[in-house]
Amino acid sequence: MVCRAETFLPADADLGTRYEIHVLDLSGGDVSINGLAILGDSTAPYKGSHHHIRVLQFSFVIPHSLPSFIVWLHYPNGKTPDGFFCMQDFVLSDMRSGWSDDLGGNPSGTLYEDWFFQSHRTPLAELYVQPEVEFPVEPTYSIVVPLYKTPLDFFHDMAQSVLEQTYGKFELILVNASPEDADLKAVVAELASTDDRIKVVDLEGNRGIALNTRAGIEKASGDFVCFFDHDDVLERDILFEYTRAINDRPDTDILYCDEDKLLDGHFVDGFLKPDFNWDYLYSCDFVCHMLTVRRSLIGEDDFAPKEMDGAQDWYLTLLMAEKARNIYHVRKVLYHWRIHSESTASGLEAKPWVVEAQLAAVQSHFDRRGIPAKVSPSPDVPDFLQVDYEITGNPLVSIVIPNKDARDILDQCVTSIVEKSTYRNFEIIVVENNSTDPETFEYYKDLERRYGQVRVVYYDGGWNFSKICNFGTAHASGDYILLLNNDTEVITPDWLELMLGPCTRDEVGAVGAKLLYANDLVQHVGVIMSSGGPGHSYMMVPDKFRGYYNVCVVPHAVSAVTGACLLVKKSVYEEIGGLDEGFAVNYNDIDFCLKVNAAGKYVVEQPRAKLRHYESVTRGPSDRTPSQAVSWVREKAALMNRWADYYAKGDPYYNSNLERSRSNYGLPG
């Protein structure tokens, strides 16, 4: 059981290194603790006043079976008061339950369904008005539904959800591939006789889902083709919202929306998706429903072959995304994916052959693009895929490490790189800035003698992280620049290959790693641009925790990653002007990544590449004094002013509904 705690002291308390953390059982006996780590040591205003307090944050691991315990923080100097907290069993149980709901969602769907009905679903009054709305651009939609032995109650629910759409410019194309089912055939024919927007394609037999879908597309006449499963249900305003999106961005060629699952009449397992990004799509078909593609984009040879049955939508999404001008994500739950024994919504164990089709679909994308990569099932994440890249050309990576004194810390960092890294074509540039210990300079000479890949360059100026990194990069010879803090240590030997892989793709500008505290809690797995400012997602959860739809363990695009470990193409670094030297201490890495995004490149988080980060052990936290806190506020204000869109519109890779639902209902964020 991992516990996090904090204690509050006078701002001028001299903690030094003399404090003791004890855990006791309720009888006063010592409890063995492991993985003790100091997570933070900073100052903060006290209840909005001009007075400041010192906040010490720490964590430790104790036996999961312990029902109650006492945390005791003891200062042997006798000047600083001790602190303690009694954790009783009923409080502990409530905290565990709350943590599960907050980060993992509620498996029963109760919290999600409450949020969906009360705060998210379009009110009836608005639905009544939508048919009267006139759009400047009014596209037509061809909704293609392959039918095969469709249960009649599922069919009625599906068809009703289409015919009740508040935007009526559509055709419903029903492709019946089960002619032997007389009841289904009769129901389809009867429905078609009631509405001239319904087209029926009768096949002589089942050709497989891919070819059945193709038969429907060939009969489509709409501007956009919508792919709709025969047992699922739409919200009444999905076409209205898609039309609004197309009017917002007329160059849109692909649309998709958020979705959930329909189980025994209840909506569960909501999937509040990120905006489009390639790396997450390589791991799972997160676009999925309701995939809608501009019909003119679909060529005669673009239909999924039969061997893609079960992954035909994934195949088509990848193929169409290669051509699309704009891919629009409608941030609203508009599609309900029914769970039953034969659907993949219940898990791929229902259709094991689908895995082979998925592998083929994603592998074909890399083959078409000429990217040397191998797609395989993820060994760690069920139902997800993994991409391993072949690094061609053996590019040089220049690792830039700022340093001031801290010989032991720097030595641990450099030694871990040299001795653990399996990718060998790198150079290490240590940027010396304002060291005062003469032994530091002797150490630099020894370091260069010991490792031929290490060079020390000397920066002459005050503390400005951006200037220091730019100075070090100017001395780099590599095709890739890796900004790295000196208080890091390599965990995964193939960390450079894992980061280089996605960064070699044209559309990727920068890649970050997963950083862990000393006790293997997550320090960084991507940065979220929330309404209150940038923040680390899933900070201080266990390393093995997968997060919302596995974002803690699979590669995905993010708005920003920390500069503590940031790989970037040197060409991109130079194109965007490096780190902005106006951000001397804070937010320089965030600003840098947002500039990468603005240049049309993705920033990718690669959780498979892991390093340990002993954060702030050399410089200390930047807000330790009131004057430094003022500097932090000014730099935050500058960031918000420059990148106001992120605060007003939300992070493209963190669904804004997650932030709202998390605050209202404790859903995962």
MOFEN-V919745 format. One line per field, one symbol per residue. ss: DSSP state (H for helix, E for strand, L for the rest). phi: phi as a letter, one per 40 degrees, with the letter a starting at -180 (. if undefined). burial: 1 if it has 16 or more other ideal C-beta (glycine too) atoms within 10 Angstrom, else 0. A space follows every 10 residues. Layout:
ss: ???
phi: ???
burial: ???
//
This chain:
ss: LEEEEEEEEE LLLLLLLLLE EEEELLLLLE LLLEEEEEEE EEEEELLLLL LEEEEEEEEE ELLLLLLLEE EEEELLLLLL LLEEEEELHH HHHHHHHHHH HHHHLLLLLH HHHHHHHHHH LLLHHHHHHH LLLLLLLLLL EEEEEEELLL LHHHHHHHHH HHHLLLLLLE EEEEEELLLL LHHHHHHHHH HHLLLLLEEE EELLLLLLHH HHHHHHHHLL LLLEEEELLL LLEELLLHHH HHHHHHHHLL LEEEEEEEEE EEELLEEEEE ELLLLLLHHH HHHLLLLLLL LEEEHHHLLL LLLLLHHHLL LHHHHHHHHH HLLLLEEEEE EEEEEEEELL LLLHHHLHHH HLHHHHHHHH HHHHHHHHHL LLEEEEELLL LLLLEEEEEL LLLLLLEEEE EEELLLHHHH HHHHHHHHHH LLLLLEEEEE EEELLLLHHH HHHHHHHHHH LLLEEEEEEL LLLLHHHHHH HHHHLLLLLE EEEELLLEEE LLLLHHHHHH HHHLLLLEEE EEEEEELLLL EEEELLEEEE LLEEEELLLL LELLLLLHHH LLLLLEEELE LLLLEEEEEH HHHHHLLLLL LLLLLLLHHH HHHHHHHHLL LEEEEEEEEE EEELLLLLLL LLLLLHHHHH HHHHHHHHHH HHLHHHHHHL LLLLLHHHHH HHHHHLLLL
phi: .cbbaabbbd cccccfbcab bbbbcccgcc bcbbfcacca aabaccfgcc cbbcbbbaaa bbdccccaab cbbbbccgcc ccbaabcccc cccccccccc ccbbgbdcgc cccdccccbb cccddccccd cccbbdbbcb bbccbcbafc dccccccccc ccccdcbcca bbbcbcbbcc cccccccccc ccccacccbb bcccicchcc cccdcccccc bccbbbbbcc bbbbccbccc ccccccccbc ccbbbabcaa bbbfgbcbfc bccccdaccc cccacccfbc dbbccccccc bccccdccdg bcccdcdccc ccbccabbbc cacbbbccca cbcccchccc acccdcccdc cccccccccg ccabbacccb bdgbbbbbcc ccgfccbccb bcabffcccc cccccccccb cccbcabbbc ccagcbcdcc cccdcccccc bccbbbbbcb iccadccccc ccccccbccb bbcacccbac bcdcdccccc dccccdcbba bbbcbbccbg cccaahbbcc cchcaccfcg ccdcccgcfg ccbbcacbca bcccabcacc ccdcccggcc ccccbbgccc dccccccccg bcbbcbcccb bcbccgcbcg ccbcbdcccc cccccccccc ccbcdcccbg ccbbdccccc ccccbgcca
burial: 0110101010 1010000010 1010000000 0010001110 1110000000 0111110111 1100010011 1110100001 0010001000 0100000000 1010110010 1110110001 1100001001 0000000011 1111111101 0001101110 1110111001 1111111100 1001101100 1100000111 1010011111 1111111001 0111111111 1111111111 1111110000 0111111111 1110001111 1111111111 1111111111 1111101100 0011101111 1111111111 1001001111 1111111110 0011110000 0001101111 1111110000 1010101100 1011111010 0000101111 1111111011 0111011100 1010111111 1110100001 0011001000 1001111010 0001111111 1110010111 1111111111 1101111111 1111100111 1111111111 1111111111 0001011101 1010011111 1111111111 1111111111 0110010111 0011111111 1111111000 1111111111 1111110110 1111000110 0100110111 0110011001 1111101111 110011111
//
